[in-house]
C-alpha cells in the first residue's frame, strides 16, 4: 500500500502525535509499504527522515489543554495538498487530529483515497474547539471512512461531540530501546533513593504537587533525591521559589535531556512519579517506565488508568493530592521487594504495546476499511 501519514504539528518540535507518527511510519516501511509523512515544519532538519514532505513552513503556537500546539495556519495549503495527492496517488490517507488547524483538513477536503483519522486528544471536560466548530465539521465527517481513537479517554472526548463507531488502537513504545540493559547514571547511585519526574515543566504535568509531596517525605525519609528531567514550560521559576522557601535539598533539575539518555534515567530511578493533573490521552511515559522495569506512582486520571492497573505496575493516587502522593511514594520507597515485583509486572504489561504489534493492528484496520469489512468497533 501507498500510505500518507499527516500530522498537523510542527515536525521540528517533539510532541506526542509526531512521536506516534514517526515509529508507525518506520514499521510500515519495514513491512514493505511505501510511506510518506506530511507535516508542517518551522525549520528544515538535515538529519530528518527522507520520507518527510513539509507543507507549511510558518508555524505558530496555540494554547491547547495546558500546553502549546505548534500548527500552521497558512491559507495556501490547499493547492499544495491537492497537487501532492494528484501526484502521489495514495491508497490510504491517515490524518492525525483531522480537524486540528489546518493541514489535515486540507487532506480530508481533497483526498479520494481511503481516509483514516486518529483522534489523540483527551480532556476530561470536553473540547471547546469541537463544541464551537461542530457545525463546520459535520458536513465533512462522512469523508472519514475509518476512525481510530488513541485510547478510551480519547474516545470519550471525540464521542462526546461526534457519535459513531471507532476502533481503539493505542500508541506504542520502543521496547528494545527502553528495556535495554544500559547502566544507571553513576553520580546518582549512592545511599539515596531516587524519585524521577520526566516531562516538560508546565502546569498540567503536576510538578508542584510532587514538590509538596517531596517536602512531606523529606522529613520522614532524608535519604531521598528528586531528579526532574525536562525543559521549562513556564513553571520552573515558581518551583525554584517553593524549593527555596521550604529549604528543600537533593532536588536536581537537569533541563532538557536527549531522548537517547532517557533509558539511563529510568534505570537510575527507584520510583518514577507522574503527578499529572489531566488532559493525557495515553500514559506513554508510564509505558516507557514500565518497559524499563521501573515501578510507578501516578495520578489516577484518564489516560494513565488506561495503561496502569493500581497495585500491579505501580500505584495510582487522586490528582492534585500531595499527601496521597507522598504516602504512595513512601510505600514504594520503603519496600524494595514491592518495587521489584511492580517493575517486573510493568515490563510484562509493556509488551502489549510494542510498535510491531500496534502497527499490525493499524494495517489490519486500513485493509478492512478499504475492503468494507471493518468490524463496527466501539461506541463512546
C-alpha positions as a Python dict, from the first residue, in 0.01 Angstrom:
ca = {
    (1, 'X'): (0, 0, 0),
    (2, 'X'): (98, 360, -54),
    (3, 'X'): (29, 544, 272),
    (4, 'X'): (26, 911, 371),
    (5, 'X'): (58, 991, 740),
    (6, 'X'): (-48, 1350, 806),
    (7, 'X'): (33, 1545, 1122),
    (8, 'X'): (-89, 1899, 1197),
    (9, 'X'): (203, 1970, 1431),
    (10, 'X'): (542, 2128, 1369),
    (11, 'X'): (775, 1841, 1283),
    (12, 'X'): (1069, 2033, 1428),
    (13, 'X'): (913, 2024, 1777),
    (14, 'X'): (893, 1692, 1967),
    (15, 'X'): (541, 1602, 2074),
    (16, 'X'): (302, 1316, 2129),
    (17, 'X'): (144, 1297, 1783),
    (18, 'X'): (473, 1331, 1595),
    (19, 'X'): (631, 1076, 1828),
    (20, 'X'): (347, 843, 1730),
    (21, 'X'): (368, 903, 1356),
    (22, 'X'): (744, 853, 1318),
    (23, 'X'): (772, 494, 1452),
    (24, 'X'): (443, 399, 1288),
    (25, 'X'): (589, 501, 951),
    (26, 'X'): (910, 310, 1022),
    (27, 'X'): (717, -8, 1100),
    (28, 'X'): (507, 26, 783),
    (29, 'X'): (823, 62, 574),
    (30, 'X'): (971, -249, 736),
    (31, 'X'): (652, -430, 635),
    (32, 'X'): (712, -337, 271),
    (33, 'X'): (475, -42, 232),
    (34, 'X'): (552, 292, 69),
    (35, 'X'): (507, 570, 323),
    (36, 'X'): (520, 948, 320),
    (37, 'X'): (488, 1168, 630),
    (38, 'X'): (337, 1510, 561),
    (39, 'X'): (365, 1781, 827),
    (40, 'X'): (445, 2149, 870),
    (41, 'X'): (792, 2236, 992),
    (42, 'X'): (942, 2558, 1119),
    (43, 'X'): (1287, 2453, 1006),
    (44, 'X'): (1446, 2203, 773),
    (45, 'X'): (1626, 1931, 962),
    (46, 'X'): (1924, 1788, 777),
    (47, 'X'): (1919, 1468, 983),
    (48, 'X'): (1548, 1402, 948),
    (49, 'X'): (1379, 1116, 765),
    (50, 'X'): (1397, 1118, 386),
    (51, 'X'): (1028, 1028, 353),
    (52, 'X'): (907, 1356, 506),
    (53, 'X'): (727, 1613, 292),
    (54, 'X'): (697, 1956, 453),
    (55, 'X'): (383, 2155, 369),
    (56, 'X'): (365, 2471, 576),
    (57, 'X'): (677, 2650, 697),
    (58, 'X'): (519, 2928, 902),
    (59, 'X'): (416, 2783, 1238),
    (60, 'X'): (256, 2950, 1538),
    (61, 'X'): (187, 2826, 1890),
    (62, 'X'): (-173, 2796, 2007),
    (63, 'X'): (-278, 2722, 2368),
    (64, 'X'): (-412, 2366, 2392),
    (65, 'X'): (-503, 2166, 2704),
    (66, 'X'): (-249, 2340, 2924),
    (67, 'X'): (26, 2310, 2666),
    (68, 'X'): (111, 2468, 2329),
    (69, 'X'): (16, 2327, 1989),
    (70, 'X'): (254, 2439, 1715),
    (71, 'X'): (50, 2440, 1393),
    (72, 'X'): (45, 2606, 1053),
    (73, 'X'): (-239, 2847, 973),
    (74, 'X'): (-129, 2941, 620),
    (75, 'X'): (-415, 2969, 374),
    (76, 'X'): (-214, 2845, 76),
    (77, 'X'): (-204, 2484, 199),
    (78, 'X'): (-499, 2361, -5),
    (79, 'X'): (-346, 2391, -354),
    (80, 'X'): (-21, 2231, -235),
    (81, 'X'): (-208, 1940, -80),
    (82, 'X'): (-418, 1894, -392),
    (83, 'X'): (-108, 1878, -616),
    (84, 'X'): (60, 1630, -382),
    (85, 'X'): (-242, 1399, -380),
    (86, 'X'): (-270, 1408, -760),
    (87, 'X'): (100, 1331, -797),
    (88, 'X'): (131, 1055, -537),
    (89, 'X'): (-196, 861, -571),
    (90, 'X'): (-207, 732, -214),
    (91, 'X'): (-413, 425, -126),
    (92, 'X'): (-450, 538, 237),
    (93, 'X'): (-450, 891, 375),
    (94, 'X'): (-421, 872, 753),
    (95, 'X'): (-486, 1206, 920),
    (96, 'X'): (-388, 1252, 1283),
    (97, 'X'): (-619, 1501, 1456),
    (98, 'X'): (-801, 1575, 1127),
    (99, 'X'): (-969, 1893, 1250),
    (100, 'X'): (-668, 2049, 1415),
    (101, 'X'): (-572, 2360, 1218),
    (102, 'X'): (-506, 2343, 936),
    (103, 'X'): (-312, 2089, 731),
    (104, 'X'): (-503, 1761, 790),
    (105, 'X'): (-834, 1921, 699),
    (106, 'X'): (-699, 2001, 354),
    (107, 'X'): (-629, 1632, 301),
    (108, 'X'): (-981, 1547, 412),
    (109, 'X'): (-1110, 1807, 172),
    (110, 'X'): (-923, 1683, -137),
    (111, 'X'): (-839, 1314, -78),
    (112, 'X'): (-1018, 1049, -283),
    (113, 'X'): (-825, 770, -112),
    (114, 'X'): (-942, 562, 184),
    (115, 'X'): (-938, 827, 456),
    (116, 'X'): (-849, 722, 811),
    (117, 'X'): (-847, 957, 1110),
    (118, 'X'): (-688, 909, 1450),
    (119, 'X'): (-814, 1118, 1740),
    (120, 'X'): (-539, 1157, 2001),
    (121, 'X'): (-662, 1431, 2231),
    (122, 'X'): (-815, 1369, 2571),
    (123, 'X'): (-967, 1627, 2801),
    (124, 'X'): (-1195, 1547, 3090),
    (125, 'X'): (-1421, 1848, 3039),
    (126, 'X'): (-1469, 1811, 2663),
    (127, 'X'): (-1333, 2019, 2376),
    (128, 'X'): (-1424, 2381, 2315),
    (129, 'X'): (-1288, 2353, 1960),
    (130, 'X'): (-1526, 2069, 1876),
    (131, 'X'): (-1813, 2235, 2058),
    (132, 'X'): (-1775, 2565, 1872),
    (133, 'X'): (-1695, 2422, 1527),
    (134, 'X'): (-1914, 2112, 1509),
    (135, 'X'): (-2142, 2277, 1253),
    (136, 'X'): (-1836, 2325, 1028),
    (137, 'X'): (-1703, 1973, 1083),
    (138, 'X'): (-2024, 1773, 1039),
    (139, 'X'): (-2052, 1814, 659),
    (140, 'X'): (-1700, 1670, 624),
    (141, 'X'): (-1748, 1387, 874),
    (142, 'X'): (-1870, 1130, 613),
    (143, 'X'): (-1541, 1171, 423),
    (144, 'X'): (-1366, 988, 709),
    (145, 'X'): (-1400, 619, 624),
    (146, 'X'): (-1224, 477, 930),
    (147, 'X'): (-1198, 632, 1277),
    (148, 'X'): (-934, 539, 1536),
    (149, 'X'): (-933, 657, 1897),
    (150, 'X'): (-594, 666, 2061),
    (151, 'X'): (-733, 543, 2393),
    (152, 'X'): (-1057, 506, 2586),
    (153, 'X'): (-1012, 861, 2717),
    (154, 'X'): (-970, 988, 2359),
    (155, 'X'): (-1284, 800, 2261),
    (156, 'X'): (-1478, 966, 2541),
    (157, 'X'): (-1370, 1310, 2420),
    (158, 'X'): (-1442, 1274, 2048),
    (159, 'X'): (-1754, 1066, 2114),
    (160, 'X'): (-1900, 1341, 2329),
    (161, 'X'): (-1916, 1564, 2023),
    (162, 'X'): (-1941, 1318, 1731),
    (163, 'X'): (-2123, 989, 1773),
    (164, 'X'): (-2021, 689, 1567),
    (165, 'X'): (-1808, 378, 1565),
    (166, 'X'): (-1437, 395, 1644),
    (167, 'X'): (-1155, 142, 1671),
    (168, 'X'): (-935, 188, 1976),
    (169, 'X'): (-569, 141, 1881),
    (170, 'X'): (-315, 280, 2128),
    (171, 'X'): (25, 425, 2066),
    (172, 'X'): (328, 205, 2103),
    (173, 'X'): (652, 206, 2297),
    (174, 'X'): (1001, 127, 2173),
    (175, 'X'): (1054, -184, 2384),
    (176, 'X'): (1411, -268, 2276),
    (177, 'X'): (1519, 91, 2343),
    (178, 'X'): (1367, 139, 2688),
    (179, 'X'): (1427, -218, 2805),
    (180, 'X'): (1792, -210, 2700),
    (181, 'X'): (2049, -306, 2961),
    (182, 'X'): (2206, 37, 3000),
    (183, 'X'): (2388, 139, 3318),
    (184, 'X'): (2234, 391, 3560),
    (185, 'X'): (2391, 735, 3590),
    (186, 'X'): (2684, 693, 3833),
    (187, 'X'): (2657, 1028, 4015),
    (188, 'X'): (2305, 938, 4134),
    (189, 'X'): (2397, 593, 4261),
    (190, 'X'): (2475, 642, 4627),
    (191, 'X'): (2292, 593, 4956),
    (192, 'X'): (1994, 799, 4837),
    (193, 'X'): (1681, 657, 4676),
    (194, 'X'): (1586, 836, 4357),
    (195, 'X'): (1244, 966, 4252),
    (196, 'X'): (1225, 1056, 3883),
    (197, 'X'): (996, 1315, 3725),
    (198, 'X'): (1011, 1338, 3347),
    (199, 'X'): (819, 1593, 3142),
    (200, 'X'): (802, 1949, 3025),
    (201, 'X'): (763, 2182, 3323),
    (202, 'X'): (411, 2303, 3251),
    (203, 'X'): (104, 2320, 3470),
    (204, 'X'): (-73, 2001, 3366),
    (205, 'X'): (235, 1788, 3439),
    (206, 'X'): (177, 1849, 3811),
    (207, 'X'): (531, 1906, 3936),
    (208, 'X'): (420, 2146, 4217),
    (209, 'X'): (219, 1863, 4376),
    (210, 'X'): (524, 1637, 4363),
    (211, 'X'): (733, 1908, 4528),
    (212, 'X'): (474, 1933, 4808),
    (213, 'X'): (483, 1555, 4848),
    (214, 'X'): (863, 1561, 4850),
    (215, 'X'): (862, 1822, 5127),
    (216, 'X'): (646, 1586, 5336),
    (217, 'X'): (859, 1283, 5252),
    (218, 'X'): (1192, 1453, 5317),
    (219, 'X'): (1104, 1495, 5684),
    (220, 'X'): (1045, 1120, 5717),
    (221, 'X'): (1299, 990, 5464),
    (222, 'X'): (1601, 1221, 5448),
    (223, 'X'): (1791, 983, 5220),
    (224, 'X'): (1586, 1055, 4906),
    (225, 'X'): (1654, 1259, 4594),
    (226, 'X'): (1423, 1405, 4330),
    (227, 'X'): (1552, 1418, 3972),
    (228, 'X'): (1348, 1648, 3746),
    (229, 'X'): (1407, 1590, 3376),
    (230, 'X'): (1251, 1821, 3118),
    (231, 'X'): (1260, 2163, 2960),
    (232, 'X'): (1089, 2462, 3117),
    (233, 'X'): (733, 2525, 3008),
    (234, 'X'): (686, 2822, 3240),
    (235, 'X'): (676, 2650, 3581),
    (236, 'X'): (1047, 2648, 3669),
    (237, 'X'): (1074, 2987, 3846),
    (238, 'X'): (774, 2915, 4072),
    (239, 'X'): (908, 2568, 4154),
    (240, 'X'): (1250, 2707, 4242),
    (241, 'X'): (1091, 2968, 4471),
    (242, 'X'): (897, 2694, 4651),
    (243, 'X'): (1214, 2487, 4697),
    (244, 'X'): (1399, 2785, 4846),
    (245, 'X'): (1104, 2874, 5071),
    (246, 'X'): (1085, 2519, 5207),
    (247, 'X'): (1462, 2476, 5231),
    (248, 'X'): (1446, 2153, 5031),
    (249, 'X'): (1765, 1976, 4931),
    (250, 'X'): (1864, 1696, 4694),
    (251, 'X'): (1648, 1819, 4406),
    (252, 'X'): (1818, 1816, 4067),
    (253, 'X'): (1682, 1998, 3761),
    (254, 'X'): (1856, 1853, 3456),
    (255, 'X'): (1677, 2061, 3193),
    (256, 'X'): (1614, 1905, 2854),
    (257, 'X'): (1774, 1562, 2814),
    (258, 'X'): (1833, 1392, 2479),
    (259, 'X'): (1598, 1102, 2412),
    (260, 'X'): (1896, 868, 2384),
    (261, 'X'): (1966, 923, 2754),
    (262, 'X'): (1613, 854, 2885),
    (263, 'X'): (1658, 478, 2947),
    (264, 'X'): (1950, 557, 3179),
    (265, 'X'): (1732, 792, 3384),
    (266, 'X'): (1460, 527, 3417),
    (267, 'X'): (1725, 275, 3522),
    (268, 'X'): (1859, 525, 3777),
    (269, 'X'): (1519, 578, 3939),
    (270, 'X'): (1390, 371, 4228),
    (271, 'X'): (1042, 510, 4151),
    (272, 'X'): (906, 703, 3855),
    (273, 'X'): (644, 962, 3953),
    (274, 'X'): (386, 1115, 3716),
    (275, 'X'): (170, 1364, 3914),
    (276, 'X'): (-13, 1492, 3605),
    (277, 'X'): (-345, 1669, 3657),
    (278, 'X'): (-529, 1563, 3339),
    (279, 'X'): (-558, 1602, 2960),
    (280, 'X'): (-344, 1292, 2899),
    (281, 'X'): (-461, 1077, 2610),
    (282, 'X'): (-246, 775, 2694),
    (283, 'X'): (25, 717, 2951),
    (284, 'X'): (316, 689, 2708),
    (285, 'X'): (566, 797, 2973),
    (286, 'X'): (424, 527, 3200),
    (287, 'X'): (478, 269, 2925),
    (288, 'X'): (838, 385, 2888),
    (289, 'X'): (896, 343, 3261),
    (290, 'X'): (725, 2, 3253),
    (291, 'X'): (942, -112, 2963),
    (292, 'X'): (1248, -11, 3165),
    (293, 'X'): (1120, -208, 3465),
    (294, 'X'): (1072, 97, 3685),
    (295, 'X'): (780, 98, 3935),
    (296, 'X'): (544, 393, 3915),
    (297, 'X'): (340, 630, 4127),
    (298, 'X'): (97, 825, 3909),
    (299, 'X'): (-222, 1028, 3919),
    (300, 'X'): (-543, 836, 3866),
    (301, 'X'): (-651, 1024, 3555),
    (302, 'X'): (-794, 924, 3221),
    (303, 'X'): (-514, 801, 3000),
    (304, 'X'): (-296, 680, 3287),
    (305, 'X'): (-557, 442, 3421),
    (306, 'X'): (-588, 303, 3066),
    (307, 'X'): (-241, 150, 3086),
    (308, 'X'): (-160, 109, 3457),
    (309, 'X'): (-359, -106, 3699),
    (310, 'X'): (-337, 19, 4056),
    (311, 'X'): (-137, -223, 4269),
    (312, 'X'): (18, -410, 3974),
    (313, 'X'): (265, -197, 3774),
    (314, 'X'): (251, 80, 4031),
    (315, 'X'): (20, 288, 4247),
    (316, 'X'): (-246, 537, 4138),
    (317, 'X'): (-346, 830, 4359),
    (318, 'X'): (-602, 1111, 4328),
    (319, 'X'): (-468, 1402, 4119),
    (320, 'X'): (-367, 1724, 4298),
    (321, 'X'): (-336, 1539, 4630),
    (322, 'X'): (15, 1589, 4765),
    (323, 'X'): (-49, 1388, 5083),
    (324, 'X'): (-172, 1084, 4889),
    (325, 'X'): (124, 1119, 4654),
    (326, 'X'): (366, 1127, 4948),
    (327, 'X'): (204, 821, 5107),
    (328, 'X'): (227, 619, 4786),
    (329, 'X'): (589, 719, 4729),
    (330, 'X'): (676, 629, 5088),
    (331, 'X'): (514, 289, 5048),
    (332, 'X'): (721, 206, 4741),
    (333, 'X'): (1046, 362, 4858),
    (334, 'X'): (1022, 163, 5184),
    (335, 'X'): (966, -174, 5014),
    (336, 'X'): (1235, -297, 4775),
    (337, 'X'): (1053, -627, 4715),
    (338, 'X'): (735, -447, 4612),
    (339, 'X'): (933, -222, 4377),
    (340, 'X'): (1091, -525, 4213),
    (341, 'X'): (756, -703, 4177),
    (342, 'X'): (587, -398, 4022),
    (343, 'X'): (882, -336, 3792),
    (344, 'X'): (860, -691, 3657),
    (345, 'X'): (484, -664, 3606),
    (346, 'X'): (532, -334, 3427),
    (347, 'X'): (782, -486, 3187),
    (348, 'X'): (533, -764, 3114),
    (349, 'X'): (246, -519, 3054),
    (350, 'X'): (457, -305, 2821),
    (351, 'X'): (494, -599, 2583),
    (352, 'X'): (134, -544, 2472),
    (353, 'X'): (231, -201, 2337),
    (354, 'X'): (521, -291, 2109),
    (355, 'X'): (527, -90, 1787),
    (356, 'X'): (532, -411, 1589),
    (357, 'X'): (202, -515, 1745),
    (358, 'X'): (42, -168, 1722),
    (359, 'X'): (141, -115, 1358),
    (360, 'X'): (-3, -453, 1265),
    (361, 'X'): (-337, -352, 1417),
    (362, 'X'): (-337, -27, 1218),
    (363, 'X'): (-252, -203, 891),
    (364, 'X'): (-526, -457, 950),
    (365, 'X'): (-772, -171, 1005),
    (366, 'X'): (-657, 3, 685),
    (367, 'X'): (-719, -310, 481),
    (368, 'X'): (-1054, -388, 642),
    (369, 'X'): (-1176, -31, 596),
    (370, 'X'): (-1065, -20, 232),
    (371, 'X'): (-1240, -354, 170),
    (372, 'X'): (-1552, -253, 358),
    (373, 'X'): (-1508, -536, 608),
    (374, 'X'): (-1404, -343, 918),
    (375, 'X'): (-1595, -452, 1231),
    (376, 'X'): (-1828, -197, 1382),
    (377, 'X'): (-1580, -102, 1655),
    (378, 'X'): (-1654, 78, 1981),
    (379, 'X'): (-1901, 347, 2069),
    (380, 'X'): (-1829, 605, 2340),
}
